[in-house]
Amino acid sequence: MRVLRNRVVQVRRFGGPDGLEVIDAPLPTAGRGEVRVRVLASSLEYTDTLIRRRVYPQTAARRPPFVLATVWSGKSISSAMACATFGSATASPI
């Protein structure tokens, strides 16, 4: 039997790259109006650098630990509602 894993890059403290860690997190479930996505590829980009340094205005109020996930590609695997189209999304990777 294959064990599903949810590996994520988490900001455990603001600052340099030493504040990032790869962890196994619980698999999320789709709530009302949400879609669960299997992330096939992801990357860290310049925006993530600003977020981890706590200089990105839109996320400056966030408190560690949290998951970085500004750029990713994946496949919908479950949802709590029928979806016909996808636009821009805010999501937590699985």
C-alpha positions, 0 to 999 in steps of 0.5 A: 500500500502506498502511503500518501505524503504531504511534504511542504516548505515551511517558514519556521522563522523570518529571515534567511533561508535557514528559516525554511524547513521541509516537513511532512504535514497532515493531508488537508481536506477540501472544505466548503467552496474549496478544491484539493489539489495534488501539487505536481511541481512547485518552486520558490521565487523572488516573492517567496524571498520577500515573504520569508524576509517579512518585507512583502506588504500583503503577507507582513502580518502572517506569523510563522510557521506557515507554508510558502506556495506562491508558484505551483502546478497541480491537478484537482483531486477532490472538491466540496462543490462542482467546479466548471472553471479555475481562475486565480486561486489561493491554495494550500499545497498538499 
